[in-house]
Amino acid sequence: MANKKEVKPKASAYTKDAPELKQVATNNHQGMFDAVLSRLDMAFSKLNPSYNFQQVIKSPQKQVMVSLPIMMDNGTLQVFQGYRVIHSTALGPSKGGIRYAMDVDIDEVKALAAWMTFKCAIANIPYGGAKGGIQCDPKKLSVGELERLTRAYTSAMSDIFGVDKDIPAPDMGTGKREMAWIVDTFSKIHGEDSPGVVTGKPLTLGGSKGREAATGRGVMVSCLEAMKKIGMDRKSATCAIQGFGNVGSNAARLLNSKGIKVLAISDHTAGIFNPKGIDIEAALLYAKENGGILKGFPGGKNISNEELLLADVDVLVPAAVQNVITEHIARKMKAKLVIEGANGPTLSEADAILFERGITVVPDILANGGGVTVSYFEWVQNKYGHYWTEDEVNAKHDASMTAAFESVWFNAKQFKTNLRTGAYITALKKLEKAVQYRGNY
Ligand code: GLU
């Protein structure tokens, strides 16, 4: 906690009066929810679901915005904005991560929540979709500030979250540490231990083996399945991975273990290319000992972000942020297969170009569904109070991801469309039935 005696706050030390504390938001996703709607329209035009259902699924069920006044370490007060959007509970309690980033806003959270609805439907797990976020730069906050912010957010959302209601998880900028603070705050407020209220927890608090690597593992399974379908030989295949956080680094490690040569990796500090293949174990070790970043990693020559996206490889895995595959990148990309590890990395306009160019895109709502799949396993284990081995978790995960891939591939072929629209169709078919059975009043 802040030592209030040491640093006296000014008479009014709110953000407005303390500009040095104000973290400037950079909004790079205007119209992200519109992009979801336009992709839904594309799927509606093929599937032709009822008009009533179209109305329902286009409208997020609940949107919550909170202001979180936090005492900073220097004794001043800063007010942060927090969000939680529940897009749909048609298939079960809503599920989705919490993101800490400067560009978080309601439009982004709405889009991400809708994607969670579709992702859970495709993964065939009994959840609806939600997403949350706090507009902040976690790298600029101390551990104490982050803890107070996370606990304040949980407290503000204590009526929204619930084991059978709405279950958060990690997303960009959050991890098991934040999930531990959430489960602790929620359990204290409700007066009972509630491990199942959040997933992605540390193992000792009821986390699941295999959860941390699960999203990267799902990327690997999706990649191998897609390679089989398009006849790409994995033993001679090369790939580039954008992002070396939880998703990118685990995807790199697992793809490499399957014989796919990773020629390029990057994070927000550096891009590295090695035509002979990057030593991924060395890169992982380097990042671990270098504050989690790749800057200075000596295993190849330095490249820009654009060079990574346009690298001469067979497979591109965007596993960092949204909106990186623009029309320009789509026109020049050399990869033949894109596996979307991040949420929303491809702009809608770029989709059409990639399709025309015969580039196969395994969409985010399928490719990165491994994380929420193992989140579901974690929740089931919490409910049972009985825990599985890592091999059991991985085997169930791989089977589930393979089945999801098959159903999306089947629908894409049947409706003569790309995998993205095929994925939306897979989700919408299931959701339409659920919405119909539930009825209206
Ligand atoms: N944040 C992750 C996602 O976008 C995981 C969500 C979860 O496990 O609930 O899929």
Residues whose N, C-alpha, C, O or C-beta is under 5 A from the ligand:
A	BS01	LIG	K95 G96 G97 I167 P168 A169 P170 D171 N368 G371 V372 S375
